[in-house]
Structure formats: C-alpha cells, structure tokens
Amino acid sequence: MTEDGPKTVSLEEMTARMVRFKDLTPRPKLGAGVLPPEVIEFMTADNNYSYMAPPAEHQSRIQKYAAMIGGDAGDGISVSLVMCSPGRGPALHAHLKTVEAFFCLSGRFAIEWGDRGENSVVLEPWDFIHVPTGVVRTFHNVGDEDGAVLVIIQGDKNDFDDVVRPPYVGEQLTERFGPEAAAKLDQLGAQLYSATPG
C-alpha cells in the first residue's frame, strides 16, 4: 500500500512491535564490575528499561540494550499523556506518514487495528507498542478504573497532520448521531478516507 492509504497488518506483525514489561530486564549498569557499588548507585537510576531505539550507524548503550529497534519515521517527535475513564478512547484512525507508539502507565488499554478494529492486543501497565504508518488503529481503556497511556508520535515535522479515519467511523457517526455528524467532521478537516484509498 502507498503512503496515501491505509494498510493491513497481521496479529503476528503487530505483536512483533510490542514489548511486555514482564519480559524486560534492566540495562546493565554502566561501570558494573569496574566501579565501586556506591559510585554506580550515585551515577545510575535503580532500573533503566529501553523499550525502543531508532537504528543508527554507531550504536549507543540505549540502542544496544533496547528491546526493539524501530520507530524511526523522521525528525520530529511528540509525547502526550492521555487519560481515559473505563471504556473511553478515540475513534479509529490512521497516521499515514507518522509512527504512533503507546506506553501504558496505568490501567489496561486495548490497542485495536484494522478497518473496523477487528484485531487487538491489551497493554498492561508499563507495556509498550508502536504502530506502523498507514495502519488504522485506536486505543481504549478496558479496565475498571481510570487509566493513563503515554502517546509518542514520530515523523517528519511537516507530516504531523496526517490523520485520516476509515469509512467505518462515518458509519458509526451516522448511526449514533445522524448523517450530519460526518459532514461536520469533514468541515473541521478531520478526513474520512474512501473505501478505495489512493
């Protein structure tokens, strides 16, 4: 699929982009076995977990110990804290040129993808996942209490206005709020892409 339309990924492809906190081990402490323990304690955090780092010609410690290499979509980044009550989250959407990553801080969040959100994984606290460009996705709180997720978007700084919504969102809007809702959304610049993108 080209940059101007959504693409589909399998459960296996999406879970390969996921890091479970329970599977991580902390990065080795700089100077371990060389420096006295009190120096290491002064110089380092208790535990440092590297979830993801971009590929680079010269590998840093962060990249060397990262659970996955990826997410390098360009030169801009945004970091947002999103808080949701149970059952809440945004409508399905796709970022056509930027990579969106989710880091669960508290609660439980379903990450759903596909034109109708037919695929899903659930993030527990401190789990992480990044979604490739062009994939229709959403997230919502599937826990019993308010939850928080850190949302990181990376890409070219000129491509951050790259969000489109699948036709299914138009169907949901029409069913719940009447046909004028999708038209108003379109007037606001929140695009609904056609069933045959491109």
C-alpha positions as CSV (number, residue, x, y, z in Angstrom):
1,M,0.0,0.0,0.0
2,T,1.2,3.5,-0.7
3,E,1.6,6.4,1.7
4,D,-1.8,7.8,0.7
5,G,-3.9,5.0,2.0
6,P,-4.2,2.5,4.9
7,K,-2.6,-0.9,5.1
8,T,-3.3,-4.1,6.9
9,V,-1.0,-5.9,9.3
10,S,-1.4,-9.3,10.9
11,L,-1.6,-10.1,14.6
12,E,1.9,-11.6,14.3
13,E,3.3,-8.4,12.7
14,M,1.7,-6.2,15.3
15,T,2.8,-8.3,18.3
16,A,6.4,-8.3,16.9
17,R,6.2,-4.5,17.5
18,M,5.1,-4.9,21.2
19,V,7.2,-5.0,24.3
20,R,5.8,-6.5,27.5
21,F,7.3,-5.1,30.7
22,K,7.3,-8.5,32.3
23,D,9.7,-9.7,29.6
24,L,12.2,-6.9,30.0
25,T,15.4,-6.9,32.0
26,P,17.0,-3.6,33.1
27,R,20.0,-2.3,31.1
28,P,23.3,-3.3,32.7
29,K,24.6,-0.6,34.9
30,L,27.5,1.4,33.4
31,G,30.7,0.5,35.3
32,A,29.3,-2.7,36.9
33,G,32.2,-4.9,37.9
34,V,34.6,-2.0,37.5
35,L,33.4,0.9,39.7
36,P,32.6,0.6,43.4
37,P,28.8,-0.1,44.0
38,E,28.3,3.3,45.8
39,V,29.7,5.1,42.7
40,I,27.4,3.1,40.4
41,E,24.4,3.9,42.7
42,F,25.3,7.6,42.6
43,M,25.6,7.6,38.8
44,T,22.6,5.5,37.7
45,A,18.9,5.0,38.2
46,D,17.7,2.0,40.0
47,N,16.5,0.3,36.8
48,N,16.5,1.6,33.3
49,Y,14.4,-0.2,30.7
50,S,15.0,0.5,27.0
51,Y,11.8,-0.3,25.1
52,M,12.7,1.0,21.6
53,A,15.5,3.0,19.9
54,P,16.0,4.1,16.3
55,P,18.6,2.3,14.2
56,A,21.9,4.2,13.9
57,E,25.3,3.7,12.3
58,H,27.0,3.9,15.7
59,Q,25.1,2.0,18.4
60,S,24.6,3.7,21.8
61,R,24.0,1.8,25.0
62,I,20.3,2.7,24.6
63,Q,20.3,1.0,21.2
64,K,22.4,-1.9,22.3
65,Y,20.0,-2.9,25.1
66,A,16.7,-1.8,23.5
67,A,14.0,-4.5,23.4
68,M,13.4,-3.5,19.8
69,I,15.0,-1.3,17.1
70,G,12.5,0.7,15.1
71,G,10.1,3.7,15.2
72,D,12.5,5.8,13.2
73,A,10.0,7.7,11.0
74,G,11.7,11.0,10.7
75,D,12.9,14.1,12.6
76,G,10.0,15.2,14.8
77,I,8.5,13.7,17.9
78,S,5.5,14.4,20.1
79,V,4.8,13.0,23.6
80,S,1.4,13.1,25.1
81,L,-0.2,11.8,28.3
82,V,-3.7,10.6,27.6
83,M,-6.1,9.7,30.4
84,C,-9.3,7.7,29.8
85,S,-12.1,6.5,32.0
86,P,-13.2,2.9,31.5
87,G,-14.5,2.2,28.0
88,R,-13.1,5.5,26.6
89,G,-10.7,6.2,23.8
90,P,-10.6,7.9,20.4
91,A,-12.3,6.7,17.2
92,L,-10.4,4.5,14.7
93,H,-7.9,6.5,12.7
94,A,-4.7,6.1,10.7
95,H,-1.5,8.1,10.6
96,L,-0.4,7.9,7.0
97,K,3.2,9.2,7.5
98,T,4.0,9.1,11.2
99,V,4.6,6.3,13.7
100,E,2.5,6.3,16.8
101,A,3.6,4.4,20.0
102,F,1.7,3.7,23.2
103,F,3.2,3.2,26.6
104,C,0.6,2.1,29.2
105,L,1.2,3.9,32.5
106,S,-1.8,2.7,34.5
107,G,-5.0,0.7,33.8
108,R,-5.4,-1.6,30.8
109,F,-5.6,-0.4,27.3
110,A,-6.8,-2.3,24.2
111,I,-4.9,-1.4,21.1
112,E,-7.2,-2.3,18.2
113,W,-6.3,-2.2,14.5
114,G,-7.9,-3.0,11.1
115,D,-10.5,-1.0,9.2
116,R,-13.1,-1.9,11.8
117,G,-10.8,-2.5,14.8
118,E,-11.1,-6.3,14.3
119,N,-7.7,-7.1,15.8
120,S,-6.5,-6.3,19.3
121,V,-3.9,-6.7,22.0
122,V,-4.2,-5.4,25.6
123,L,-1.4,-3.4,27.2
124,E,-0.9,-3.8,31.0
125,P,1.0,-1.1,33.0
126,W,4.4,-0.4,31.6
127,D,3.7,-2.4,28.3
128,F,4.6,-0.7,25.0
129,I,3.7,-1.0,21.4
130,H,4.3,1.0,18.2
131,V,2.0,1.0,15.2
132,P,3.4,1.3,11.7
133,T,2.4,4.1,9.4
134,G,-0.9,3.7,7.5
135,V,-2.5,1.2,9.9
136,V,-6.0,2.0,11.1
137,R,-5.8,1.9,14.9
138,T,-7.4,3.1,18.2
139,F,-6.9,2.6,21.9
140,H,-9.4,2.5,24.7
141,N,-9.4,1.8,28.4
142,V,-10.6,-1.8,29.0
143,G,-10.0,-1.6,32.8
144,D,-12.4,-0.9,35.6
145,E,-10.7,2.3,36.7
146,D,-9.3,5.5,35.0
147,G,-6.1,4.8,33.1
148,A,-3.3,6.7,31.5
149,V,-1.2,6.0,28.4
150,L,1.8,7.9,27.1
151,V,1.4,8.5,23.3
152,I,4.5,9.2,21.3
153,I,4.3,10.2,17.6
154,Q,7.4,10.4,15.5
155,G,7.9,11.5,11.9
156,D,8.8,14.4,9.7
157,K,7.8,17.6,11.5
158,N,5.8,18.7,8.4
159,D,3.7,15.4,8.3
160,F,2.0,15.6,11.7
161,D,-1.3,16.5,10.1
162,D,-1.6,13.0,8.5
163,V,-4.6,11.5,10.3
164,V,-7.5,10.0,8.4
165,R,-10.4,7.9,9.5
166,P,-11.8,4.8,7.9
167,P,-15.3,4.7,6.4
168,Y,-16.4,2.7,9.4
169,V,-16.1,5.8,11.6
170,G,-18.5,7.6,9.2
171,E,-20.9,4.6,9.6
172,Q,-20.6,4.9,13.4
173,L,-21.2,8.6,13.4
174,T,-24.2,8.3,11.2
175,E,-25.7,5.5,13.3
176,R,-25.1,7.3,16.6
177,F,-25.5,11.0,15.7
178,G,-27.2,11.2,12.3
179,P,-25.7,11.9,8.8
180,E,-24.8,15.5,9.5
181,A,-22.1,14.4,12.1
182,A,-19.8,13.0,9.4
183,A,-20.3,16.1,7.3
184,K,-19.4,18.4,10.2
185,L,-16.3,16.3,10.9
186,D,-15.3,16.8,7.3
187,Q,-15.8,20.5,7.6
188,L,-13.4,20.6,10.5
189,G,-10.8,18.9,8.4
190,A,-11.0,15.5,10.0
191,Q,-10.8,13.4,6.9
192,L,-12.7,10.2,6.3
193,Y,-10.9,8.3,3.6
194,S,-12.9,6.5,0.9
195,A,-13.3,2.7,0.8
196,T,-10.8,2.6,-2.0
197,P,-8.0,4.8,-0.8
198,G,-5.3,6.2,-3.1
